[in-house]
């Protein structure tokens, strides 16, 4: 009843188009790309023709906020909420625009209205919670995160943005010097998602609550930022991005979310304006890859290489596609073209190394005759790592290949760094243990295997190593 009364009051307060005034023009049109200013001009003309339409002002606000003009977005969303104060999403957009514009008080006030209108939408709780955290107001933020948790527990299905309020609660508790209360929240979170930031927060909570032994076993890194939190209200913001870069951001977010039909439609729309842009063609190729249409994937990338023969990423992507078809020699040729176009392109050098591994057959197992092939494969991978390689799986490949190539010191250096990462494969501990054993450092070899088992109980390679040492200690075998 209270909710119905609130809606009635808000609707009765709705203003006429005359009271709202004309749609807000951009403050800095010269700073906007061609397509952005075109879309804004078109929307302003539409609103002028239908001045009482709150949806038109909402769409204008979305264009502003999606394309880097939050103050203009505030003006447009204010008009939209004045014309139709009953939509929670409009107040949510007003809150986000105001926060981006640096007006925290208006942002919090708008979100409070959104909560009254649609309390079941979790982002109206956790988003302002994070804003308060940024302001050093953890005591005010904590109740918002806790309410989001209550709503999620009472829901029939878990919310996709459940990580947001869990991270928010934990950060508040640690800011309030109550880390022991954050530990169970973060332990639960780390069973739900695998993300470096979640792991880092748990380690900090362990250390600050006097459980440093648990933190030491986890060996997590601290450099990652927080994960992204799904919010259905953000779909419209993403779709409002204009200009080539903005459209590609939107397409990539759709591909990452597996929304292939929408990604295809967004690509069609963008390619009408930029039909020969190789970056869009690469995204089209990625769409075909995800769909499993290998022929179309290769065909699209070949088209891109004809348009721009010196585009390193296209040659790399084509190399990967050709490898999928089994045409390894041509895949190697394309990988070489990628580093010819861009000599400091680490992905291209890694691809050359991977293809040399497959073409030589050294991925099939260890043979004495493999030594030269291993050294040949290591040459481009050494170059890639000299430039910089981030992916954990690539570090595992490099460390293992260095071990097989007899470069034990280099191998241990790579693998010792790898096991400090929260996304490290358990095989990293097994290979590092084997490296130590080859260096006759048996205490370190056994300790590394046991450390790995503490983190990955039951891992077969680690169990085999520990069993080998057990037998050696009992006299059944010897190192």
VMD Tcl script that draws the C-alpha trace (Angstrom):
set ca {
  {0.00 0.00 0.00}
  {2.83 2.36 0.88}
  {4.46 1.68 -2.51}
  {1.21 2.43 -4.35}
  {0.83 5.67 -2.39}
  {4.36 6.73 -3.31}
  {3.72 6.04 -7.00}
  {0.52 8.03 -6.85}
  {2.29 11.01 -5.32}
  {5.12 10.85 -7.86}
  {2.75 10.62 -10.80}
  {0.70 13.54 -9.55}
  {3.91 15.58 -9.34}
  {4.86 14.92 -12.98}
  {5.41 18.17 -14.84}
  {4.27 19.25 -18.25}
  {6.72 19.52 -21.12}
  {6.54 23.31 -20.92}
  {7.73 23.31 -17.32}
  {10.63 20.99 -18.19}
  {11.96 23.17 -20.97}
  {13.82 22.29 -24.17}
  {16.15 19.27 -24.33}
  {19.68 20.10 -23.16}
  {22.21 20.64 -25.97}
  {25.78 19.39 -25.50}
  {28.07 21.74 -23.60}
  {31.13 20.71 -25.62}
  {30.00 19.50 -29.05}
  {33.48 20.05 -30.50}
  {34.81 17.26 -28.25}
  {32.41 14.66 -29.66}
  {33.01 12.31 -32.58}
  {31.00 12.68 -35.77}
  {28.57 9.85 -35.13}
  {28.06 10.90 -31.51}
  {27.06 14.46 -32.35}
  {24.89 13.19 -35.23}
  {22.95 10.91 -32.87}
  {22.55 13.68 -30.27}
  {21.31 16.16 -32.89}
  {18.81 13.59 -34.16}
  {17.51 12.86 -30.66}
  {17.13 16.55 -29.83}
  {15.07 16.99 -33.02}
  {12.88 14.02 -32.04}
  {12.30 15.42 -28.53}
  {11.46 18.85 -29.94}
  {8.76 17.22 -32.03}
  {7.45 15.26 -29.01}
  {8.33 17.43 -25.98}
  {6.27 15.51 -23.41}
  {7.99 12.17 -24.13}
  {10.14 11.14 -21.17}
  {11.59 8.25 -23.18}
  {13.16 10.66 -25.66}
  {14.92 12.53 -22.87}
  {16.03 9.22 -21.38}
  {17.55 8.20 -24.72}
  {19.32 11.55 -24.97}
  {20.68 11.07 -21.46}
  {21.91 7.60 -22.39}
  {23.79 9.04 -25.36}
  {25.41 11.61 -23.13}
  {26.44 9.24 -20.34}
  {27.62 6.51 -22.73}
  {29.81 8.91 -24.67}
  {31.57 10.80 -21.91}
  {29.28 13.76 -21.17}
  {27.91 13.07 -17.65}
  {26.93 16.68 -16.85}
  {24.80 16.83 -20.00}
  {23.38 13.44 -19.03}
  {22.34 14.82 -15.63}
  {20.33 17.56 -17.34}
  {18.59 15.10 -19.65}
  {17.80 12.56 -16.92}
  {16.49 15.32 -14.63}
  {14.02 16.23 -17.36}
  {13.07 12.58 -17.85}
  {12.41 12.05 -14.13}
  {10.40 15.27 -13.97}
  {8.18 14.11 -16.84}
  {7.87 10.57 -15.48}
  {9.00 10.18 -11.86}
  {7.63 6.64 -11.59}
  {10.47 4.78 -13.37}
  {13.20 3.57 -11.05}
  {15.61 3.07 -13.94}
  {15.49 6.80 -14.79}
  {16.46 7.69 -11.24}
  {19.21 5.06 -11.43}
  {20.62 6.65 -14.58}
  {20.39 10.10 -12.98}
  {22.34 8.77 -9.99}
  {25.10 7.31 -12.18}
  {25.37 10.46 -14.29}
  {25.54 12.67 -11.20}
  {28.22 10.45 -9.64}
  {30.31 10.57 -12.82}
  {29.87 14.35 -12.84}
  {31.22 14.54 -9.28}
  {27.92 15.36 -7.53}
  {27.80 12.60 -4.91}
  {24.87 14.05 -2.93}
  {22.61 14.18 -5.98}
  {23.75 10.68 -6.97}
  {22.86 9.23 -3.56}
  {19.52 11.05 -3.46}
  {18.55 9.76 -6.92}
  {19.46 6.20 -5.96}
  {17.39 6.48 -2.77}
  {14.38 7.29 -4.94}
  {15.19 4.36 -7.23}
  {15.28 2.06 -4.18}
  {11.84 3.18 -3.06}
  {10.45 2.50 -6.52}
  {12.19 -0.81 -7.25}
  {13.79 -2.27 -4.11}
  {14.28 -5.68 -5.69}
  {16.84 -4.43 -8.22}
  {20.13 -5.09 -6.43}
  {22.24 -2.39 -8.08}
  {20.18 0.34 -6.39}
  {21.73 -0.95 -3.15}
  {25.29 -1.98 -4.02}
  {26.11 0.81 -6.47}
  {25.58 3.68 -3.98}
  {27.26 1.46 -1.39}
  {30.46 1.61 -3.40}
  {30.08 5.37 -3.83}
  {29.88 5.74 -0.05}
  {32.94 3.51 0.35}
  {34.86 5.79 -2.00}
  {33.88 8.71 0.25}
  {35.20 6.90 3.35}
  {31.68 6.34 4.71}
  {31.82 2.58 5.29}
  {29.38 2.74 8.23}
  {26.71 4.17 5.90}
  {27.57 1.81 3.05}
  {27.38 -1.44 5.04}
  {23.56 -1.42 5.56}
  {23.06 -1.00 1.80}
  {25.19 -4.04 0.98}
  {23.50 -6.06 3.73}
  {20.05 -5.23 2.39}
  {21.13 -6.41 -1.07}
  {22.21 -9.69 0.55}
  {18.83 -10.09 2.25}
  {16.97 -9.48 -1.02}
  {19.17 -11.99 -2.85}
  {18.66 -14.69 -0.17}
  {14.88 -14.24 -0.39}
  {14.91 -14.50 -4.21}
  {14.04 -17.75 -5.99}
  {17.29 -17.68 -7.98}
  {20.70 -16.19 -7.07}
  {21.36 -12.76 -8.54}
  {24.06 -12.55 -11.25}
  {25.56 -9.52 -9.48}
  {25.83 -11.27 -6.11}
  {29.59 -10.74 -6.05}
  {29.02 -6.97 -5.78}
  {27.32 -6.90 -2.40}
  {29.62 -9.59 -0.98}
  {32.73 -7.62 -1.96}
  {31.08 -4.45 -0.69}
  {30.22 -5.96 2.70}
  {33.72 -7.38 3.11}
  {35.40 -4.10 2.23}
  {33.17 -2.21 4.66}
  {33.95 -4.63 7.48}
  {37.66 -4.34 6.86}
  {37.43 -0.54 6.67}
  {35.60 -0.68 10.02}
  {38.42 -2.84 11.46}
  {36.27 -5.98 11.66}
  {38.19 -8.31 9.31}
  {37.16 -11.52 11.09}
  {33.56 -10.84 10.03}
  {34.71 -10.38 6.42}
  {36.42 -13.79 6.27}
  {33.31 -16.04 5.94}
  {31.80 -13.67 3.36}
  {34.95 -13.83 1.24}
  {35.38 -17.57 1.72}
  {31.89 -18.05 0.31}
  {32.62 -15.62 -2.52}
  {35.75 -17.55 -3.51}
  {33.68 -20.72 -3.88}
  {31.31 -18.87 -6.24}
  {33.78 -17.04 -8.49}
  {37.41 -17.43 -9.47}
  {38.83 -13.93 -9.63}
  {42.19 -12.51 -8.45}
  {40.55 -9.60 -6.66}
  {38.28 -11.87 -4.61}
  {41.29 -14.00 -3.70}
  {43.32 -10.92 -2.76}
  {40.58 -9.61 -0.46}
  {40.34 -12.97 1.30}
  {44.08 -13.03 1.89}
  {43.94 -9.52 3.34}
  {41.07 -10.54 5.63}
  {43.04 -13.61 6.78}
  {46.15 -11.55 7.54}
  {44.30 -8.78 9.36}
  {42.29 -11.26 11.44}
  {45.40 -13.12 12.62}
  {45.16 -16.05 10.19}
  {48.37 -15.40 8.25}
  {48.98 -19.16 7.88}
  {45.88 -19.47 5.69}
  {46.94 -16.49 3.59}
  {50.42 -17.96 3.08}
  {48.96 -21.16 1.63}
  {46.95 -19.27 -0.97}
  {49.84 -17.30 -2.55}
  {47.54 -14.82 -4.29}
  {48.55 -11.73 -6.25}
  {47.35 -8.21 -5.46}
  {47.47 -6.40 -8.79}
  {44.01 -7.20 -10.18}
  {41.09 -4.80 -10.04}
  {37.57 -5.82 -8.99}
  {35.40 -7.93 -11.30}
  {32.60 -6.43 -13.36}
  {29.11 -6.73 -11.91}
  {26.21 -7.53 -14.26}
  {23.39 -5.00 -14.19}
  {20.55 -5.19 -16.73}
  {20.11 -1.41 -16.54}
  {23.59 -1.03 -18.04}
  {22.62 -2.76 -21.29}
  {20.99 0.42 -22.58}
  {24.06 2.48 -21.62}
  {26.36 0.11 -23.51}
  {24.05 0.10 -26.56}
  {24.09 3.92 -26.61}
  {27.83 4.09 -27.28}
  {28.61 5.72 -30.61}
  {31.72 6.17 -32.71}
  {33.86 3.26 -33.82}
  {35.54 2.70 -30.47}
  {32.27 2.93 -28.57}
  {30.52 0.49 -30.86}
  {33.41 -1.98 -30.62}
  {33.27 -1.78 -26.82}
  {29.57 -2.66 -26.98}
  {30.16 -5.52 -29.42}
  {32.95 -6.94 -27.27}
  {30.76 -6.84 -24.16}
  {28.02 -8.74 -26.02}
  {30.51 -11.34 -27.27}
  {31.95 -11.76 -23.77}
  {28.43 -12.29 -22.39}
  {27.66 -14.87 -25.09}
  {24.84 -12.76 -26.52}
  {25.69 -13.71 -30.07}
  {22.49 -12.63 -31.81}
  {22.73 -9.14 -30.36}
  {26.44 -9.00 -31.17}
  {25.68 -9.93 -34.78}
  {23.04 -7.20 -35.05}
  {25.42 -4.64 -33.51}
  {28.13 -5.66 -35.98}
  {25.71 -5.33 -38.91}
  {24.83 -1.82 -37.76}
  {28.44 -0.75 -37.29}
  {29.62 -2.21 -40.59}
  {27.04 -0.20 -42.49}
  {29.06 2.86 -41.50}
  {32.55 1.29 -41.52}
  {32.32 -1.62 -44.00}
  {36.09 -2.06 -44.37}
  {37.29 -1.50 -40.84}
  {39.63 -4.40 -40.02}
  {38.89 -4.23 -36.28}
  {35.20 -4.78 -36.94}
  {36.08 -7.60 -39.32}
  {38.15 -9.19 -36.56}
  {35.15 -8.99 -34.22}
  {33.03 -10.56 -36.96}
  {35.62 -13.32 -37.17}
  {35.42 -13.80 -33.40}
  {31.65 -14.14 -33.69}
  {32.07 -16.90 -36.29}
  {34.69 -18.59 -34.08}
  {32.36 -18.70 -31.10}
  {29.56 -20.03 -33.31}
  {31.89 -22.76 -34.62}
  {31.72 -21.58 -38.24}
  {35.41 -22.09 -39.00}
  {35.16 -21.50 -42.75}
  {33.46 -18.13 -42.27}
  {36.03 -17.27 -39.58}
  {38.91 -17.87 -41.99}
  {37.13 -16.16 -44.90}
  {36.42 -13.01 -42.87}
  {40.01 -12.73 -41.66}
  {41.38 -13.24 -45.17}
  {39.18 -10.34 -46.27}
  {40.66 -8.24 -43.45}
  {44.25 -9.05 -44.49}
  {43.49 -7.95 -48.06}
  {42.16 -4.62 -46.78}
  {45.15 -4.05 -44.46}
  {48.12 -6.38 -45.15}
  {50.08 -4.83 -42.25}
  {47.60 -5.41 -39.45}
  {49.41 -7.64 -36.93}
  {46.35 -8.74 -34.95}
  {44.55 -9.89 -38.10}
  {47.47 -12.06 -39.20}
  {47.66 -13.55 -35.70}
  {43.93 -14.27 -35.59}
  {44.10 -15.83 -39.07}
  {47.01 -17.97 -37.91}
  {44.92 -19.29 -35.02}
  {41.98 -19.94 -37.36}
  {44.16 -21.80 -39.88}
  {45.65 -23.86 -37.07}
  {42.11 -24.91 -36.18}
  {41.62 -26.13 -39.76}
  {44.84 -28.16 -39.59}
  {46.74 -26.01 -42.10}
  {49.74 -25.63 -39.78}
  {52.29 -24.42 -42.32}
  {50.07 -21.62 -43.56}
  {49.23 -20.81 -39.94}
  {52.97 -20.45 -39.28}
  {53.32 -18.16 -42.31}
  {50.56 -15.88 -40.96}
  {52.17 -15.82 -37.51}
  {55.44 -14.67 -39.11}
  {53.52 -11.97 -41.01}
  {52.08 -10.73 -37.71}
  {55.53 -10.07 -36.21}
  {56.81 -8.69 -39.51}
  {54.04 -6.10 -39.31}
  {54.73 -5.44 -35.62}
  {58.08 -6.75 -34.31}
  {57.13 -6.13 -30.65}
  {53.89 -8.17 -30.95}
  {54.29 -10.78 -28.21}
  {51.14 -12.70 -29.21}
  {52.63 -13.30 -32.65}
  {55.92 -14.61 -31.24}
  {54.04 -16.90 -28.87}
  {52.00 -18.26 -31.78}
  {55.18 -19.01 -33.75}
  {56.51 -20.90 -30.73}
  {53.30 -22.88 -30.26}
  {53.21 -23.85 -33.92}
  {56.85 -24.95 -33.88}
  {55.99 -27.17 -30.91}
  {53.12 -28.80 -32.81}
  {54.93 -29.07 -36.17}
  {57.97 -30.73 -34.56}
  {55.86 -33.15 -32.53}
  {57.51 -32.28 -29.22}
  {54.07 -31.89 -27.68}
  {53.63 -35.66 -28.03}
  {56.15 -36.54 -25.30}
  {59.83 -36.50 -24.42}
  {62.46 -37.93 -26.77}
  {66.21 -37.40 -26.83}
  {66.02 -36.17 -30.42}
  {63.68 -33.35 -29.35}
  {66.46 -31.13 -27.96}
  {67.02 -29.07 -31.12}
  {63.28 -28.75 -31.74}
  {62.76 -27.51 -28.18}
  {65.49 -24.90 -28.59}
  {63.95 -23.80 -31.88}
  {60.53 -23.45 -30.24}
  {62.01 -21.51 -27.34}
  {63.58 -18.84 -29.59}
  {60.30 -17.02 -30.43}
  {58.84 -17.66 -26.95}
  {61.92 -16.07 -25.37}
  {61.27 -13.02 -27.55}
  {57.61 -12.93 -26.51}
  {58.50 -12.97 -22.82}
  {61.19 -10.34 -23.30}
  {58.40 -8.10 -24.66}
  {55.84 -9.14 -22.03}
  {53.31 -11.96 -21.67}
  {50.52 -11.95 -19.10}
  {48.42 -15.11 -19.48}
  {49.01 -17.73 -16.80}
  {48.76 -20.62 -19.27}
  {51.58 -19.13 -21.35}
  {53.83 -18.95 -18.29}
  {53.10 -22.62 -17.61}
  {53.99 -23.53 -21.20}
  {57.21 -21.49 -21.04}
  {58.30 -22.89 -17.70}
  {57.71 -26.46 -18.84}
  {59.51 -25.97 -22.15}
  {62.49 -24.36 -20.40}
  {62.63 -27.41 -18.11}
  {62.59 -29.77 -21.07}
  {65.26 -27.68 -22.77}
  {67.58 -28.01 -19.78}
  {67.39 -24.35 -18.75}
  {66.61 -25.21 -15.15}
  {67.40 -21.83 -13.59}
  {65.19 -19.99 -16.09}
  {62.44 -22.56 -15.62}
  {62.44 -22.25 -11.83}
  {62.38 -18.43 -12.11}
  {59.30 -18.49 -14.36}
  {57.46 -21.12 -12.32}
  {58.30 -19.56 -8.95}
  {56.62 -16.37 -10.15}
  {53.70 -18.30 -11.61}
  {52.74 -20.06 -8.37}
  {52.29 -16.68 -6.66}
  {49.35 -16.02 -8.99}
  {45.81 -16.94 -7.90}
  {45.00 -18.28 -11.38}
  {48.01 -20.64 -11.55}
  {47.43 -24.16 -12.86}
  {48.21 -26.91 -10.28}
  {50.64 -28.39 -12.78}
  {52.92 -25.40 -12.11}
  {53.75 -26.82 -8.67}
  {54.34 -30.28 -10.17}
  {56.70 -29.01 -12.88}
  {58.54 -26.74 -10.43}
  {59.00 -29.71 -8.12}
  {60.47 -31.70 -11.01}
  {62.82 -28.79 -11.79}
  {64.09 -28.78 -8.20}
  {64.53 -32.54 -8.31}
  {66.59 -32.23 -11.51}
  {68.76 -29.69 -9.65}
  {69.12 -32.17 -6.74}
  {67.25 -29.78 -4.45}
  {65.07 -32.53 -3.01}
  {63.85 -30.68 0.10}
  {62.52 -27.87 -2.08}
  {61.06 -30.38 -4.53}
  {59.08 -32.18 -1.83}
  {58.00 -28.96 -0.11}
  {56.75 -27.53 -3.43}
  {54.71 -30.67 -4.14}
  {53.21 -30.60 -0.62}
  {52.40 -26.87 -0.93}
  {50.64 -27.64 -4.20}
  {48.63 -30.45 -2.61}
  {47.58 -28.16 0.23}
  {46.04 -25.90 -2.37}
  {44.84 -28.61 -4.80}
  {44.12 -31.77 -2.79}
  {44.11 -34.92 -4.89}
  {45.96 -33.49 -7.91}
  {47.43 -36.57 -9.58}
  {50.85 -35.21 -10.63}
  {51.50 -33.84 -7.16}
  {50.36 -37.05 -5.50}
  {52.76 -39.00 -7.74}
  {55.71 -36.80 -6.72}
  {54.94 -37.02 -3.01}
  {54.55 -40.79 -3.29}
  {57.91 -41.03 -5.06}
  {59.57 -39.25 -2.16}
  {57.73 -41.38 0.38}
  {59.05 -44.52 -1.28}
  {62.53 -43.03 -1.49}
  {62.49 -42.26 2.24}
  {61.40 -45.82 3.04}
  {64.22 -47.28 0.95}
  {62.00 -48.51 -1.89}
  {63.53 -45.99 -4.25}
  {66.22 -43.32 -4.19}
  {66.44 -39.83 -5.67}
}
mol new
graphics top color blue
foreach p $ca { graphics top sphere $p radius 0.5 }
foreach p [lrange $ca 0 end-1] q [lrange $ca 1 end] { graphics top cylinder $p $q radius 0.2 }
display resetview
